[in-house]
Amino acid sequence: MSMLTPPGMGGKYRVTGAAYPRMSRKRSRRRIVFAVLGSVLALALLGYGALQLIDVFQGDSPKRNTAAGAKDCPTTAAKPAAKDGSKAGPEAATTASAAAQPAVVLPKPGDITVNVYNATPRAGLAKAVGDELAKRGFAIGHVGNAPADFDKKVPGAAILLGSPTTDKAAYSVLGTQVVGATLQTDARETADIDLILGDAFKELSTKEDADKALAALANPAPAPAKC
C-alpha cells in the first residue's frame, strides 16, 4: 500500500497523483435544526402577511362592521308589557316622543295681509295670483307692478318681503303657496308681506300640495330618539 493511500481505506483507493477520492463531510445537526426553524418562521411570516392583506381588502369583515356600526342605535326588540298593562320599550318611547311634540299654532291665512307685485314682463300676473290667494283665504292688500328696486330684477321665483318683527310663521304659511320663494326684510313696521313675483315664477303651488305643506308645518315630525 502506498504511503499516499489514506489510512483506513484498506488499499481500496489509491492516490496516483491525477485524481483524489472525495471525502463527504457529515452535515452538522445544528445546521439542520436552524434550517428547519428558519423554514417554519418564514412560513409563519408569509401566513401573517396574507391575513393582513385579506383584512385590508375585505371591507365587510365582522370587525369592520362592528366598528362602523358602533355609533348606530342598536336594534331594539319588543319588550313585554309592564305589570299595569302599559307598553314598554321602543314603542312606548316613540309614542312618548310624539306626544311630547306639540302641534305648532300657525296664523290663519286670513290673518296674513299679502301685497302681490309683478316684477316680470307678463301682464296681469299680479292680479291672477292675488285672486287665487284670495280664494285660499289670504287677505289681499296692494296688487300691481313691483317697485323700481325690484322691477325686472328678480330672477328667482319670488321674494317674500316684510318687517323683521313679523312672525316667522306668517312667512312660512305664505311660503307654502310659492315653491322657491326667498325671504327678505325691510324697515317697515307693519305686519303685511309683499309677494314679489320673479322671472322664474310659473304658478302657485297646487291647493293640495300647499295644504300638505301647511299640515307638515302644523304637525312637525318628532325628533329621532337618542341612543
C-alpha positions, 0 to 999 in steps of 0.5 A: 500500500502506498504511503499516499493511500489514506489510512483506513481505506484498506488499499481500496483507493489509491492516490496516483497523483491525477485524481483524489477520492472525495471525502463527504463531510457529515452535515452538522445537526445544528445546521439542520435544526436552524434550517428547519426553524428558519423554514417554519418562521418564514412560513409563519411570516408569509401566513401573517402577511396574507391575513393582513392583506385579506383584512385590508381588502375585505371591507365587510369583515365582522370587525369592520362592521362592528366598528362602523356600526358602533355609533348606530342605535342598536336594534331594539326588540319588543319588550313585554308589557309592564305589570299595569298593562302599559307598553314598554320599550321602543314603542312606548318611547316613540309614542312618548316622543310624539306626544311630547311634540306639540302641534305648532299654532300657525296664523290663519291665512286670513290673518296674513295681509299679502301685497302681490307685485309683478316684477316680470314682463307678463301682464296681469300676473299680479292680479291672477295670483292675488285672486287665487290667494284670495280664494285660499283665504289670504287677505289681499292688500296692494296688487300691481307692478313691483317697485323700481328696486325690484322691477325686472330684477328678480330672477328667482321665483319670488321674494317674500318681503316684510318687517323683521318683527313679523312672525316667522310663521306668517312667512312660512304659511305664505311660503307654502303657496310659492315653491322657491320663494326667498325671504327678505326684510325691510324697515317697515313696521307693519305686519303685511308681506309683499309677494314679489313675483320673479322671472322664474315664477310659473304658478302657485303651488297646487291647493293640495300640495300647499295644504300638505305643506301647511299640515307638515308645518302644523304637525312637525315630525318628532325628533329621532330618539337618542341612543 
